[in-house]
Amino acid sequence: MSGEDEHLLALSASGLTDRAIARRLGVAQRTVERRMRRIMDVLGARTRLQAGLQAARRGVLVETRPGPGVRGPR
């Protein structure tokens, strides 16, 4: 996976929506959705949760902090 893919996955894992990720990256929401689908395919995941777990197991996903406006664990 590219550095951009890793960044996208980290943003998603931090709890941001596709819309918020798209705004942050300056791309269309559909672009984020397509890229996430490709990342999930590469990782062999059917869900974003599985993608995050697979990425963490492979050492691709490191600890991230939630973006602005995203609540952390209670």
PyMOL Python script that loads the backbone (N, CA, C, O; Angstrom):
from pymol import cmd

cmd.read_pdbstr("""\
ATOM      1  N   MET A   1       0.843  -1.186   0.000  1.00  0.00           N
ATOM      2  CA  MET A   1       0.000   0.000   0.000  1.00  0.00           C
ATOM      3  C   MET A   1       0.883   1.243   0.000  1.00  0.00           C
ATOM      4  O   MET A   1       1.972   1.268   0.573  1.00  0.00           O
ATOM      5  N   SER A   2       0.372   2.258  -0.660  1.00  0.00           N
ATOM      6  CA  SER A   2       1.121   3.516  -0.731  1.00  0.00           C
ATOM      7  C   SER A   2       0.953   4.308   0.567  1.00  0.00           C
ATOM      8  O   SER A   2       0.104   3.993   1.400  1.00  0.00           O
ATOM      9  N   GLY A   3       1.768   5.323   0.713  1.00  0.00           N
ATOM     10  CA  GLY A   3       1.642   6.215   1.865  1.00  0.00           C
ATOM     11  C   GLY A   3       0.284   6.903   1.896  1.00  0.00           C
ATOM     12  O   GLY A   3      -0.281   7.131   2.966  1.00  0.00           O
ATOM     13  N   GLU A   4      -0.236   7.231   0.719  1.00  0.00           N
ATOM     14  CA  GLU A   4      -1.568   7.848   0.644  1.00  0.00           C
ATOM     15  C   GLU A   4      -2.635   6.883   1.133  1.00  0.00           C
ATOM     16  O   GLU A   4      -3.570   7.278   1.830  1.00  0.00           O
ATOM     17  N   ASP A   5      -2.490   5.598   0.760  1.00  0.00           N
ATOM     18  CA  ASP A   5      -3.436   4.583   1.222  1.00  0.00           C
ATOM     19  C   ASP A   5      -3.395   4.461   2.743  1.00  0.00           C
ATOM     20  O   ASP A   5      -4.432   4.378   3.401  1.00  0.00           O
ATOM     21  N   GLU A   6      -2.195   4.452   3.282  1.00  0.00           N
ATOM     22  CA  GLU A   6      -2.037   4.349   4.730  1.00  0.00           C
ATOM     23  C   GLU A   6      -2.659   5.551   5.427  1.00  0.00           C
ATOM     24  O   GLU A   6      -3.300   5.403   6.468  1.00  0.00           O
ATOM     25  N   HIS A   7      -2.475   6.730   4.866  1.00  0.00           N
ATOM     26  CA  HIS A   7      -3.051   7.938   5.445  1.00  0.00           C
ATOM     27  C   HIS A   7      -4.578   7.868   5.409  1.00  0.00           C
ATOM     28  O   HIS A   7      -5.240   8.195   6.394  1.00  0.00           O
ATOM     29  N   LEU A   8      -5.125   7.449   4.292  1.00  0.00           N
ATOM     30  CA  LEU A   8      -6.574   7.314   4.161  1.00  0.00           C
ATOM     31  C   LEU A   8      -7.120   6.312   5.180  1.00  0.00           C
ATOM     32  O   LEU A   8      -8.140   6.564   5.820  1.00  0.00           O
ATOM     33  N   LEU A   9      -6.450   5.201   5.323  1.00  0.00           N
ATOM     34  CA  LEU A   9      -6.872   4.184   6.278  1.00  0.00           C
ATOM     35  C   LEU A   9      -6.793   4.711   7.711  1.00  0.00           C
ATOM     36  O   LEU A   9      -7.672   4.434   8.526  1.00  0.00           O
ATOM     37  N   ALA A  10      -5.753   5.462   8.011  1.00  0.00           N
ATOM     38  CA  ALA A  10      -5.607   6.038   9.354  1.00  0.00           C
ATOM     39  C   ALA A  10      -6.725   7.047   9.634  1.00  0.00           C
ATOM     40  O   ALA A  10      -7.267   7.080  10.739  1.00  0.00           O
ATOM     41  N   LEU A  11      -7.069   7.861   8.648  1.00  0.00           N
ATOM     42  CA  LEU A  11      -8.173   8.815   8.829  1.00  0.00           C
ATOM     43  C   LEU A  11      -9.481   8.084   9.072  1.00  0.00           C
ATOM     44  O   LEU A  11     -10.271   8.477   9.931  1.00  0.00           O
ATOM     45  N   SER A  12      -9.705   7.034   8.325  1.00  0.00           N
ATOM     46  CA  SER A  12     -10.923   6.244   8.498  1.00  0.00           C
ATOM     47  C   SER A  12     -10.947   5.597   9.884  1.00  0.00           C
ATOM     48  O   SER A  12     -11.978   5.595  10.558  1.00  0.00           O
ATOM     49  N   ALA A  13      -9.809   5.050  10.302  1.00  0.00           N
ATOM     50  CA  ALA A  13      -9.723   4.399  11.612  1.00  0.00           C
ATOM     51  C   ALA A  13      -9.909   5.393  12.754  1.00  0.00           C
ATOM     52  O   ALA A  13     -10.309   5.013  13.855  1.00  0.00           O
ATOM     53  N   SER A  14      -9.618   6.666  12.489  1.00  0.00           N
ATOM     54  CA  SER A  14      -9.781   7.669  13.548  1.00  0.00           C
ATOM     55  C   SER A  14     -11.241   8.068  13.734  1.00  0.00           C
ATOM     56  O   SER A  14     -11.570   8.833  14.640  1.00  0.00           O
ATOM     57  N   GLY A  15     -12.115   7.550  12.875  1.00  0.00           N
ATOM     58  CA  GLY A  15     -13.540   7.797  13.050  1.00  0.00           C
ATOM     59  C   GLY A  15     -14.131   8.807  12.095  1.00  0.00           C
ATOM     60  O   GLY A  15     -15.320   9.116  12.184  1.00  0.00           O
ATOM     61  N   LEU A  16     -13.330   9.331  11.182  1.00  0.00           N
ATOM     62  CA  LEU A  16     -13.856  10.304  10.227  1.00  0.00           C
ATOM     63  C   LEU A  16     -14.735   9.626   9.179  1.00  0.00           C
ATOM     64  O   LEU A  16     -14.475   8.486   8.793  1.00  0.00           O
ATOM     65  N   THR A  17     -15.756  10.310   8.727  1.00  0.00           N
ATOM     66  CA  THR A  17     -16.614   9.805   7.661  1.00  0.00           C
ATOM     67  C   THR A  17     -15.917  10.001   6.318  1.00  0.00           C
ATOM     68  O   THR A  17     -14.938  10.740   6.214  1.00  0.00           O
ATOM     69  N   ASP A  18     -16.431   9.333   5.303  1.00  0.00           N
ATOM     70  CA  ASP A  18     -15.883   9.518   3.952  1.00  0.00           C
ATOM     71  C   ASP A  18     -15.974  10.985   3.544  1.00  0.00           C
ATOM     72  O   ASP A  18     -15.056  11.522   2.923  1.00  0.00           O
ATOM     73  N   ARG A  19     -17.056  11.612   3.886  1.00  0.00           N
ATOM     74  CA  ARG A  19     -17.248  13.024   3.537  1.00  0.00           C
ATOM     75  C   ARG A  19     -16.180  13.900   4.195  1.00  0.00           C
ATOM     76  O   ARG A  19     -15.592  14.768   3.549  1.00  0.00           O
ATOM     77  N   ALA A  20     -15.936  13.662   5.485  1.00  0.00           N
ATOM     78  CA  ALA A  20     -14.937  14.440   6.217  1.00  0.00           C
ATOM     79  C   ALA A  20     -13.528  14.162   5.679  1.00  0.00           C
ATOM     80  O   ALA A  20     -12.710  15.074   5.565  1.00  0.00           O
ATOM     81  N   ILE A  21     -13.258  12.908   5.352  1.00  0.00           N
ATOM     82  CA  ILE A  21     -11.951  12.557   4.788  1.00  0.00           C
ATOM     83  C   ILE A  21     -11.767  13.252   3.447  1.00  0.00           C
ATOM     84  O   ILE A  21     -10.698  13.793   3.166  1.00  0.00           O
ATOM     85  N   ALA A  22     -12.798  13.238   2.623  1.00  0.00           N
ATOM     86  CA  ALA A  22     -12.731  13.882   1.309  1.00  0.00           C
ATOM     87  C   ALA A  22     -12.435  15.368   1.445  1.00  0.00           C
ATOM     88  O   ALA A  22     -11.601  15.912   0.721  1.00  0.00           O
ATOM     89  N   ARG A  23     -13.121  16.019   2.376  1.00  0.00           N
ATOM     90  CA  ARG A  23     -12.870  17.451   2.596  1.00  0.00           C
ATOM     91  C   ARG A  23     -11.433  17.685   3.033  1.00  0.00           C
ATOM     92  O   ARG A  23     -10.770  18.602   2.550  1.00  0.00           O
ATOM     93  N   ARG A  24     -10.962  16.859   3.941  1.00  0.00           N
ATOM     94  CA  ARG A  24      -9.604  17.024   4.469  1.00  0.00           C
ATOM     95  C   ARG A  24      -8.555  16.813   3.376  1.00  0.00           C
ATOM     96  O   ARG A  24      -7.533  17.498   3.353  1.00  0.00           O
ATOM     97  N   LEU A  25      -8.810  15.859   2.467  1.00  0.00           N
ATOM     98  CA  LEU A  25      -7.846  15.557   1.415  1.00  0.00           C
ATOM     99  C   LEU A  25      -8.053  16.390   0.158  1.00  0.00           C
ATOM    100  O   LEU A  25      -7.205  16.392  -0.734  1.00  0.00           O
ATOM    101  N   GLY A  26      -9.178  17.098   0.084  1.00  0.00           N
ATOM    102  CA  GLY A  26      -9.454  17.918  -1.085  1.00  0.00           C
ATOM    103  C   GLY A  26      -9.845  17.118  -2.310  1.00  0.00           C
ATOM    104  O   GLY A  26      -9.533  17.496  -3.439  1.00  0.00           O
ATOM    105  N   VAL A  27     -10.537  15.994  -2.077  1.00  0.00           N
ATOM    106  CA  VAL A  27     -11.000  15.153  -3.183  1.00  0.00           C
ATOM    107  C   VAL A  27     -12.501  14.916  -3.028  1.00  0.00           C
ATOM    108  O   VAL A  27     -13.096  15.283  -2.015  1.00  0.00           O
ATOM    109  N   ALA A  28     -13.100  14.302  -4.036  1.00  0.00           N
ATOM    110  CA  ALA A  28     -14.526  13.985  -3.977  1.00  0.00           C
ATOM    111  C   ALA A  28     -14.772  12.808  -3.034  1.00  0.00           C
ATOM    112  O   ALA A  28     -13.905  11.951  -2.863  1.00  0.00           O
ATOM    113  N   GLN A  29     -15.938  12.771  -2.434  1.00  0.00           N
ATOM    114  CA  GLN A  29     -16.297  11.672  -1.550  1.00  0.00           C
ATOM    115  C   GLN A  29     -16.234  10.337  -2.294  1.00  0.00           C
ATOM    116  O   GLN A  29     -15.813   9.327  -1.729  1.00  0.00           O
ATOM    117  N   ARG A  30     -16.647  10.334  -3.542  1.00  0.00           N
ATOM    118  CA  ARG A  30     -16.622   9.105  -4.348  1.00  0.00           C
ATOM    119  C   ARG A  30     -15.182   8.599  -4.513  1.00  0.00           C
ATOM    120  O   ARG A  30     -14.949   7.391  -4.554  1.00  0.00           O
ATOM    121  N   THR A  31     -14.232   9.509  -4.605  1.00  0.00           N
ATOM    122  CA  THR A  31     -12.823   9.119  -4.708  1.00  0.00           C
ATOM    123  C   THR A  31     -12.392   8.385  -3.443  1.00  0.00           C
ATOM    124  O   THR A  31     -11.704   7.366  -3.512  1.00  0.00           O
ATOM    125  N   VAL A  32     -12.794   8.899  -2.304  1.00  0.00           N
ATOM    126  CA  VAL A  32     -12.473   8.243  -1.027  1.00  0.00           C
ATOM    127  C   VAL A  32     -13.101   6.859  -0.993  1.00  0.00           C
ATOM    128  O   VAL A  32     -12.453   5.895  -0.586  1.00  0.00           O
ATOM    129  N   GLU A  33     -14.346   6.750  -1.412  1.00  0.00           N
ATOM    130  CA  GLU A  33     -15.038   5.456  -1.407  1.00  0.00           C
ATOM    131  C   GLU A  33     -14.331   4.446  -2.312  1.00  0.00           C
ATOM    132  O   GLU A  33     -14.166   3.286  -1.935  1.00  0.00           O
ATOM    133  N   ARG A  34     -13.912   4.882  -3.504  1.00  0.00           N
ATOM    134  CA  ARG A  34     -13.208   3.981  -4.432  1.00  0.00           C
ATOM    135  C   ARG A  34     -11.864   3.544  -3.857  1.00  0.00           C
ATOM    136  O   ARG A  34     -11.491   2.374  -3.938  1.00  0.00           O
ATOM    137  N   ARG A  35     -11.149   4.496  -3.280  1.00  0.00           N
ATOM    138  CA  ARG A  35      -9.836   4.169  -2.716  1.00  0.00           C
ATOM    139  C   ARG A  35      -9.971   3.215  -1.521  1.00  0.00           C
ATOM    140  O   ARG A  35      -9.166   2.298  -1.365  1.00  0.00           O
ATOM    141  N   MET A  36     -10.981   3.431  -0.687  1.00  0.00           N
ATOM    142  CA  MET A  36     -11.206   2.530   0.446  1.00  0.00           C
ATOM    143  C   MET A  36     -11.553   1.124  -0.040  1.00  0.00           C
ATOM    144  O   MET A  36     -11.100   0.136   0.539  1.00  0.00           O
ATOM    145  N   ARG A  37     -12.349   1.033  -1.095  1.00  0.00           N
ATOM    146  CA  ARG A  37     -12.714  -0.277  -1.657  1.00  0.00           C
ATOM    147  C   ARG A  37     -11.460  -1.002  -2.142  1.00  0.00           C
ATOM    148  O   ARG A  37     -11.308  -2.203  -1.915  1.00  0.00           O
ATOM    149  N   ARG A  38     -10.555  -0.271  -2.812  1.00  0.00           N
ATOM    150  CA  ARG A  38      -9.316  -0.862  -3.304  1.00  0.00           C
ATOM    151  C   ARG A  38      -8.431  -1.314  -2.140  1.00  0.00           C
ATOM    152  O   ARG A  38      -7.843  -2.394  -2.184  1.00  0.00           O
ATOM    153  N   ILE A  39      -8.342  -0.488  -1.108  1.00  0.00           N
ATOM    154  CA  ILE A  39      -7.562  -0.848   0.083  1.00  0.00           C
ATOM    155  C   ILE A  39      -8.129  -2.110   0.720  1.00  0.00           C
ATOM    156  O   ILE A  39      -7.379  -3.010   1.097  1.00  0.00           O
ATOM    157  N   MET A  40      -9.442  -2.174   0.839  1.00  0.00           N
ATOM    158  CA  MET A  40     -10.080  -3.350   1.425  1.00  0.00           C
ATOM    159  C   MET A  40      -9.793  -4.593   0.589  1.00  0.00           C
ATOM    160  O   MET A  40      -9.559  -5.670   1.137  1.00  0.00           O
ATOM    161  N   ASP A  41      -9.812  -4.449  -0.731  1.00  0.00           N
ATOM    162  CA  ASP A  41      -9.495  -5.579  -1.612  1.00  0.00           C
ATOM    163  C   ASP A  41      -8.063  -6.051  -1.405  1.00  0.00           C
ATOM    164  O   ASP A  41      -7.807  -7.252  -1.324  1.00  0.00           O
ATOM    165  N   VAL A  42      -7.127  -5.104  -1.319  1.00  0.00           N
ATOM    166  CA  VAL A  42      -5.713  -5.440  -1.119  1.00  0.00           C
ATOM    167  C   VAL A  42      -5.522  -6.184   0.200  1.00  0.00           C
ATOM    168  O   VAL A  42      -4.727  -7.120   0.283  1.00  0.00           O
ATOM    169  N   LEU A  43      -6.252  -5.765   1.224  1.00  0.00           N
ATOM    170  CA  LEU A  43      -6.121  -6.369   2.550  1.00  0.00           C
ATOM    171  C   LEU A  43      -6.973  -7.628   2.717  1.00  0.00           C
ATOM    172  O   LEU A  43      -6.877  -8.316   3.733  1.00  0.00           O
ATOM    173  N   GLY A  44      -7.804  -7.927   1.719  1.00  0.00           N
ATOM    174  CA  GLY A  44      -8.676  -9.105   1.819  1.00  0.00           C
ATOM    175  C   GLY A  44      -9.779  -8.919   2.844  1.00  0.00           C
ATOM    176  O   GLY A  44     -10.185  -9.873   3.507  1.00  0.00           O
ATOM    177  N   ALA A  45     -10.266  -7.692   2.974  1.00  0.00           N
ATOM    178  CA  ALA A  45     -11.283  -7.370   3.983  1.00  0.00           C
ATOM    179  C   ALA A  45     -12.632  -7.101   3.314  1.00  0.00           C
ATOM    180  O   ALA A  45     -12.698  -6.530   2.226  1.00  0.00           O
ATOM    181  N   ARG A  46     -13.697  -7.520   3.983  1.00  0.00           N
ATOM    182  CA  ARG A  46     -15.044  -7.229   3.486  1.00  0.00           C
ATOM    183  C   ARG A  46     -15.646  -6.001   4.143  1.00  0.00           C
ATOM    184  O   ARG A  46     -16.584  -5.406   3.613  1.00  0.00           O
ATOM    185  N   THR A  47     -15.112  -5.621   5.290  1.00  0.00           N
ATOM    186  CA  THR A  47     -15.617  -4.442   6.004  1.00  0.00           C
ATOM    187  C   THR A  47     -14.441  -3.540   6.368  1.00  0.00           C
ATOM    188  O   THR A  47     -13.281  -3.952   6.328  1.00  0.00           O
ATOM    189  N   ARG A  48     -14.767  -2.309   6.721  1.00  0.00           N
ATOM    190  CA  ARG A  48     -13.705  -1.384   7.133  1.00  0.00           C
ATOM    191  C   ARG A  48     -13.074  -1.823   8.441  1.00  0.00           C
ATOM    192  O   ARG A  48     -11.876  -1.633   8.648  1.00  0.00           O
ATOM    193  N   LEU A  49     -13.861  -2.401   9.314  1.00  0.00           N
ATOM    194  CA  LEU A  49     -13.312  -2.908  10.567  1.00  0.00           C
ATOM    195  C   LEU A  49     -12.269  -3.984  10.275  1.00  0.00           C
ATOM    196  O   LEU A  49     -11.178  -3.968  10.845  1.00  0.00           O
ATOM    197  N   GLN A  50     -12.606  -4.917   9.386  1.00  0.00           N
ATOM    198  CA  GLN A  50     -11.650  -5.952   9.012  1.00  0.00           C
ATOM    199  C   GLN A  50     -10.404  -5.338   8.375  1.00  0.00           C
ATOM    200  O   GLN A  50      -9.290  -5.795   8.627  1.00  0.00           O
ATOM    201  N   ALA A  51     -10.585  -4.310   7.555  1.00  0.00           N
ATOM    202  CA  ALA A  51      -9.442  -3.643   6.914  1.00  0.00           C
ATOM    203  C   ALA A  51      -8.522  -3.047   7.971  1.00  0.00           C
ATOM    204  O   ALA A  51      -7.301  -3.179   7.884  1.00  0.00           O
ATOM    205  N   GLY A  52      -9.107  -2.396   8.966  1.00  0.00           N
ATOM    206  CA  GLY A  52      -8.313  -1.814  10.042  1.00  0.00           C
ATOM    207  C   GLY A  52      -7.562  -2.867  10.829  1.00  0.00           C
ATOM    208  O   GLY A  52      -6.395  -2.682  11.172  1.00  0.00           O
ATOM    209  N   LEU A  53      -8.228  -3.969  11.112  1.00  0.00           N
ATOM    210  CA  LEU A  53      -7.584  -5.052  11.851  1.00  0.00           C
ATOM    211  C   LEU A  53      -6.446  -5.674  11.040  1.00  0.00           C
ATOM    212  O   LEU A  53      -5.364  -5.923  11.571  1.00  0.00           O
ATOM    213  N   GLN A  54      -6.693  -5.920   9.757  1.00  0.00           N
ATOM    214  CA  GLN A  54      -5.662  -6.489   8.893  1.00  0.00           C
ATOM    215  C   GLN A  54      -4.454  -5.550   8.783  1.00  0.00           C
ATOM    216  O   GLN A  54      -3.305  -5.987   8.848  1.00  0.00           O
ATOM    217  N   ALA A  55      -4.736  -4.265   8.618  1.00  0.00           N
ATOM    218  CA  ALA A  55      -3.653  -3.278   8.508  1.00  0.00           C
ATOM    219  C   ALA A  55      -2.844  -3.229   9.795  1.00  0.00           C
ATOM    220  O   ALA A  55      -1.616  -3.150   9.757  1.00  0.00           O
ATOM    221  N   ALA A  56      -3.531  -3.276  10.944  1.00  0.00           N
ATOM    222  CA  ALA A  56      -2.830  -3.256  12.229  1.00  0.00           C
ATOM    223  C   ALA A  56      -1.962  -4.501  12.389  1.00  0.00           C
ATOM    224  O   ALA A  56      -0.829  -4.418  12.863  1.00  0.00           O
ATOM    225  N   ARG A  57      -2.493  -5.642  11.995  1.00  0.00           N
ATOM    226  CA  ARG A  57      -1.723  -6.895  12.093  1.00  0.00           C
ATOM    227  C   ARG A  57      -0.475  -6.857  11.227  1.00  0.00           C
ATOM    228  O   ARG A  57       0.562  -7.413  11.590  1.00  0.00           O
ATOM    229  N   ARG A  58      -0.580  -6.199  10.084  1.00  0.00           N
ATOM    230  CA  ARG A  58       0.554  -6.113   9.152  1.00  0.00           C
ATOM    231  C   ARG A  58       1.498  -4.971   9.496  1.00  0.00           C
ATOM    232  O   ARG A  58       2.515  -4.778   8.830  1.00  0.00           O
ATOM    233  N   GLY A  59       1.163  -4.215  10.534  1.00  0.00           N
ATOM    234  CA  GLY A  59       2.000  -3.104  10.942  1.00  0.00           C
ATOM    235  C   GLY A  59       1.857  -1.870  10.076  1.00  0.00           C
ATOM    236  O   GLY A  59       2.692  -0.967  10.128  1.00  0.00           O
ATOM    237  N   VAL A  60       0.790  -1.826   9.273  1.00  0.00           N
ATOM    238  CA  VAL A  60       0.552  -0.689   8.386  1.00  0.00           C
ATOM    239  C   VAL A  60      -0.146   0.442   9.129  1.00  0.00           C
ATOM    240  O   VAL A  60       0.147   1.617   8.907  1.00  0.00           O
ATOM    241  N   LEU A  61      -1.052   0.085   9.993  1.00  0.00           N
ATOM    242  CA  LEU A  61      -1.845   1.075  10.714  1.00  0.00           C
ATOM    243  C   LEU A  61      -1.262   1.266  12.103  1.00  0.00           C
ATOM    244  O   LEU A  61      -1.192   0.335  12.905  1.00  0.00           O
ATOM    245  N   VAL A  62      -0.850   2.483  12.364  1.00  0.00           N
ATOM    246  CA  VAL A  62      -0.324   2.804  13.688  1.00  0.00           C
ATOM    247  C   VAL A  62      -1.395   3.561  14.457  1.00  0.00           C
ATOM    248  O   VAL A  62      -2.403   3.974  13.884  1.00  0.00           O
ATOM    249  N   GLU A  63      -1.179   3.740  15.734  1.00  0.00           N
ATOM    250  CA  GLU A  63      -2.154   4.445  16.566  1.00  0.00           C
ATOM    251  C   GLU A  63      -2.419   5.834  15.993  1.00  0.00           C
ATOM    252  O   GLU A  63      -1.497   6.572  15.646  1.00  0.00           O
ATOM    253  N   THR A  64      -3.700   6.166  15.905  1.00  0.00           N
ATOM    254  CA  THR A  64      -4.089   7.472  15.388  1.00  0.00           C
ATOM    255  C   THR A  64      -4.923   8.195  16.421  1.00  0.00           C
ATOM    256  O   THR A  64      -5.518   7.587  17.310  1.00  0.00           O
ATOM    257  N   ARG A  65      -4.952   9.488  16.284  1.00  0.00           N
ATOM    258  CA  ARG A  65      -5.801  10.295  17.159  1.00  0.00           C
ATOM    259  C   ARG A  65      -7.018  10.733  16.369  1.00  0.00           C
ATOM    260  O   ARG A  65      -6.912  10.993  15.171  1.00  0.00           O
ATOM    261  N   PRO A  66      -8.169  10.819  17.013  1.00  0.00           N
ATOM    262  CA  PRO A  66      -9.362  11.259  16.300  1.00  0.00           C
ATOM    263  C   PRO A  66      -9.181  12.657  15.729  1.00  0.00           C
ATOM    264  O   PRO A  66      -8.486  13.496  16.302  1.00  0.00           O
ATOM    265  N   GLY A  67      -9.820  12.889  14.589  1.00  0.00           N
ATOM    266  CA  GLY A  67      -9.785  14.215  13.985  1.00  0.00           C
ATOM    267  C   GLY A  67     -10.668  15.172  14.760  1.00  0.00           C
ATOM    268  O   GLY A  67     -11.378  14.754  15.675  1.00  0.00           O
ATOM    269  N   PRO A  68     -10.636  16.448  14.411  1.00  0.00           N
ATOM    270  CA  PRO A  68     -11.478  17.428  15.083  1.00  0.00           C
ATOM    271  C   PRO A  68     -12.957  17.057  14.975  1.00  0.00           C
ATOM    272  O   PRO A  68     -13.433  16.673  13.907  1.00  0.00           O
ATOM    273  N   GLY A  69     -13.649  17.171  16.050  1.00  0.00           N
ATOM    274  CA  GLY A  69     -15.084  16.885  16.045  1.00  0.00           C
ATOM    275  C   GLY A  69     -15.420  15.417  16.203  1.00  0.00           C
ATOM    276  O   GLY A  69     -16.596  15.055  16.160  1.00  0.00           O
ATOM    277  N   VAL A  70     -14.418  14.550  16.386  1.00  0.00           N
ATOM    278  CA  VAL A  70     -14.664  13.126  16.565  1.00  0.00           C
ATOM    279  C   VAL A  70     -14.466  12.806  18.023  1.00  0.00           C
ATOM    280  O   VAL A  70     -13.415  13.096  18.595  1.00  0.00           O
ATOM    281  N   ARG A  71     -15.457  12.217  18.617  1.00  0.00           N
ATOM    282  CA  ARG A  71     -15.376  11.867  20.034  1.00  0.00           C
ATOM    283  C   ARG A  71     -14.549  10.618  20.228  1.00  0.00           C
ATOM    284  O   ARG A  71     -14.617   9.680  19.433  1.00  0.00           O
ATOM    285  N   GLY A  72     -13.776  10.616  21.282  1.00  0.00           N
ATOM    286  CA  GLY A  72     -12.981   9.449  21.625  1.00  0.00           C
ATOM    287  C   GLY A  72     -13.802   8.477  22.456  1.00  0.00           C
ATOM    288  O   GLY A  72     -14.997   8.693  22.660  1.00  0.00           O
ATOM    289  N   PRO A  73     -13.182   7.416  22.936  1.00  0.00           N
ATOM    290  CA  PRO A  73     -13.891   6.439  23.778  1.00  0.00           C
ATOM    291  C   PRO A  73     -14.431   7.099  25.040  1.00  0.00           C
ATOM    292  O   PRO A  73     -13.838   8.035  25.576  1.00  0.00           O
ATOM    293  N   ARG A  74     -15.535   6.605  25.486  1.00  0.00           N
ATOM    294  CA  ARG A  74     -16.161   7.134  26.708  1.00  0.00           C
ATOM    295  C   ARG A  74     -15.826   6.285  27.884  1.00  0.00           C
ATOM    296  O   ARG A  74     -16.263   6.573  28.998  1.00  0.00           O
TER     297      ARG A  74
END
""", "prot")
cmd.dss("prot")
cmd.show_as("cartoon", "prot")
cmd.util.cbc("prot")
cmd.orient("prot")
